[in-house]
Amino acid sequence: MRICVIGAGAGGRAFSSFLASKGHSISLYNRSFSRIYDIIEQG
């Protein structure tokens, strides 16, 4: 399933991580790119 999460705060990141671990394709959006970049670096 393809899922979009808006907000890369603590909740958005935890939710995205959980869904990705279950095999879903995640699109994560945030006001600033720095939080998204940190997530991309972590894999």
N, C-alpha and C positions, 0 to 999 in steps of 0.2 A: 504494500500500500504506500502511496506517496502522501506525505504529511507535511504541512507548513506550520512552523512554530514562530510566532512573532514575539521577540524579546529574548535576549540572551543573558538574562540575569540568572540568579541561582536556580530558580524554578524552571525557567525555559531550558537551561542547559541540562538539568537533571532529567527533565521530561524527554528531551531530545536524545540524550544518551540511552535512556531506558528503551525508547522506541527503536533506536538504531540497533540495540543489542538483540531486539526481537526480529530483526531483518527488514524493518521498514526503511524506505528512502525518505530522508529528512531534508527539508529546506528551512534554514534558520535565518531569520532577519532580525536586525538590531539597528538602533540609531547610529552607533559608532562601530566601525569595522574592527577596532582593536580586540574586542571580546570574541568576535567571530574568528579573527586570525589566530588567537590563542587556541581555539578549539580545532582549527584546521591543522595546526602544528602538532597537536596531541594525537591526531588521527581519528 
